[in-house]
Amino acid sequence: MNVGSELETQSGFPIEKETKLVVSPDDYQVILRGGKILDCREQLNIYLHDPERLREGLGSFRIRYEPARQAMATLKIPIRWIGETREMLELECPLSEMGPDFFPRPRRWISVDAGMPEEYAKHFQDLGISRLRRLGWMRNHRCLLDLGEIGEVELDRTRLPDGRVHFEAEIEEPSEAKHKALVAAVKKMAPSAKGTRIGKFTRFIASLGLA
């Protein structure tokens, strides 16, 4: 069942267009020096899912904590790939509004019908998921970089649960022309830059041996 396609026809669900480019540690530094740093922050991502359904590409559900910001719950539902660019429906909600099973920290097991917002519960129920398990956490260092008239790019340095460190640039510009220009600019700055269809959640579960 393509829940993403169904939700796409409804109003109020923003579509995110994202291109991820894996880069080497050296090229990560090259990109970082090649623009103006607007912001850098530490992120703690906690992932929840049905552990029996991890290989089915059903999207991802995370809780993100950042210093001096309210914690957010984010559900990403895949729609399609267009070349190196992934389109997803993205639902975000302050963690404090997700219900007592989530705030201030999520319980190990959470029942889908335990009071989470309807749009979240409906997605899981449509997939036949009745309970979510807290799978674990992963830290990420994110910098927002201004490349001038071209636009902005996010640089991530992610420490996976198995200790490996992963470097990537993310482009989320909604304008197709600017999006392509940003991808081309990063690839020009960083010879190692290569598009990938592997997202953070997939890397996370693989590093835990769950994929």
Secondary structure by P-SEA (a helix, b strand, c coil): caaaaaaaacccbbbbbbbbbbbcaaaaaaaaacccccccbbbbbbbbcccccccccccccbbbbbccccbbbbbbbbccccccbbbbbbbbbccccccccccccccccccccccccaaaaaaaaaacccccccccbbbbbbbbbbccccbbbbbbbccccccbbbbbcccccccaaaaaaaaaaaaaacccbbbbcccaaaaaaaaaccc
